[in-house]
């Protein structure tokens, strides 16, 4: 299941992507418009900022804004920043690989084979979707 953190992060990003001239938007404005707890949203936006997706401006007219154009923000990057590994099991993860303790031979494992297909299909979708696609 998609975590609330990721769901709300995507909602906040789409809200920001709809802004004309990528003008900064205050957290309170996003929180109210997208029905997200302001405290939780602050944490999510900070994570996106630390990972180079957003930036912020202080003072009057300040708030958060996209660092790149929406078409240049890949959903695979957003998902990895907010959700972590794309793979459902660690033995098929490309960036967070771990051997399963209960599996003596992952190449003979039926779960491993299925999860590779799931991972590849999911990556194909996320790699071919940008933030701009979500607001189109």
C-alpha positions as CSV (number, residue, x, y, z in Angstrom):
1,X,0.0,0.0,0.0
2,X,1.0,3.5,-0.6
3,X,1.9,5.4,2.6
4,X,0.1,8.5,3.6
5,X,3.5,10.3,3.4
6,X,3.9,9.5,-0.2
7,X,0.2,10.1,-1.1
8,X,0.3,13.5,0.6
9,X,3.7,14.3,-0.9
10,X,2.4,13.7,-4.4
11,X,-0.7,15.8,-3.7
12,X,1.5,18.7,-2.5
13,X,3.8,18.4,-5.5
14,X,0.9,18.5,-7.9
15,X,-0.5,21.5,-6.0
16,X,2.9,23.3,-6.5
17,X,3.2,22.2,-10.1
18,X,-0.1,24.0,-10.9
19,X,1.2,27.3,-9.7
20,X,1.9,29.9,-12.4
21,X,5.5,30.9,-12.7
22,X,6.4,28.4,-10.0
23,X,5.6,31.0,-7.4
24,X,6.3,29.9,-3.7
25,X,3.3,28.6,-1.8
26,X,3.0,28.7,2.0
27,X,2.6,25.4,3.8
28,X,-0.7,26.5,5.3
29,X,-2.1,27.1,1.8
30,X,-1.2,23.6,0.6
31,X,-2.4,22.1,3.8
32,X,-5.8,23.7,3.5
33,X,-6.2,23.1,-0.2
34,X,-5.1,19.4,0.0
35,X,-6.6,18.6,3.4
36,X,-3.2,17.5,4.9
37,X,-2.2,18.1,8.5
38,X,0.2,21.1,8.4
39,X,2.7,19.5,10.8
40,X,2.8,16.3,8.7
41,X,3.1,18.3,5.5
42,X,6.1,20.3,6.9
43,X,8.0,17.0,7.4
44,X,7.1,15.8,3.9
45,X,8.1,19.1,2.2
46,X,11.4,19.1,4.2
47,X,12.2,15.6,2.9
48,X,11.5,16.7,-0.6
49,X,13.7,19.8,-0.1
50,X,16.6,17.8,1.3
51,X,16.4,15.6,-1.8
52,X,16.6,18.4,-4.3
53,X,13.0,18.3,-5.5
54,X,11.8,21.5,-3.8
55,X,13.3,24.7,-2.5
56,X,11.9,27.3,-0.2
57,X,11.9,31.1,0.2
58,X,11.6,32.8,3.5
59,X,9.8,36.0,4.3
60,X,7.0,37.8,2.6
61,X,5.9,36.0,-0.5
62,X,7.8,33.0,0.7
63,X,6.9,29.3,0.7
64,X,7.9,26.1,-1.1
65,X,8.4,25.8,-4.9
66,X,9.6,23.2,-7.4
67,X,13.3,23.3,-8.2
68,X,12.7,22.0,-11.7
69,X,9.9,22.1,-14.2
70,X,7.2,19.5,-13.6
71,X,8.1,17.6,-16.8
72,X,11.6,17.1,-15.3
73,X,10.5,15.6,-12.0
74,X,10.3,11.9,-12.5
75,X,7.9,9.9,-10.4
76,X,10.5,7.2,-9.8
77,X,12.6,9.8,-8.0
78,X,9.6,11.0,-6.0
79,X,8.6,7.5,-5.0
80,X,12.1,6.6,-3.9
81,X,12.5,9.7,-1.8
82,X,9.1,9.4,-0.1
83,X,8.4,5.6,-0.1
84,X,11.9,4.1,-0.3
85,X,12.5,0.9,-2.3
86,X,10.2,0.3,-5.3
87,X,10.6,-3.5,-5.0
88,X,8.1,-5.3,-2.7
89,X,10.8,-7.6,-1.4
90,X,14.5,-6.7,-0.7
91,X,16.0,-9.5,-2.8
92,X,14.8,-7.9,-6.1
93,X,15.6,-4.3,-5.2
94,X,17.9,-2.5,-7.5
95,X,19.0,0.2,-4.9
96,X,18.3,-1.5,-1.6
97,X,19.2,-5.2,-2.3
98,X,19.3,-7.6,0.6
99,X,19.3,-11.4,0.5
100,X,16.2,-13.0,2.1
101,X,17.1,-15.0,5.2
102,X,14.6,-17.8,4.3
103,X,15.7,-18.4,0.8
104,X,18.7,-20.6,0.0
105,X,18.6,-20.0,-3.8
106,X,16.9,-16.8,-5.0
107,X,17.3,-17.8,-8.6
108,X,15.1,-20.9,-8.0
109,X,12.6,-19.0,-5.9
110,X,9.2,-18.6,-7.4
111,X,8.5,-15.5,-5.3
112,X,11.7,-13.9,-6.5
113,X,10.8,-14.4,-10.1
114,X,7.3,-13.0,-9.7
115,X,8.6,-10.0,-7.8
116,X,11.2,-9.2,-10.5
117,X,8.3,-8.9,-12.9
118,X,6.3,-6.7,-10.5
119,X,9.3,-4.5,-9.9
120,X,10.1,-4.1,-13.6
121,X,6.5,-3.2,-14.4
122,X,6.3,-0.7,-11.6
123,X,9.6,0.9,-12.6
124,X,8.4,1.1,-16.2
125,X,5.4,3.1,-15.1
126,X,7.2,5.4,-12.7
127,X,10.1,6.0,-15.1
128,X,7.7,7.0,-17.8
129,X,5.6,9.4,-15.7
130,X,6.6,12.9,-14.6
131,X,4.9,15.3,-12.3
132,X,3.6,17.1,-15.4
133,X,1.8,13.9,-16.5
134,X,-0.2,14.0,-13.2
135,X,-1.5,17.5,-13.7
136,X,-2.3,17.2,-17.4
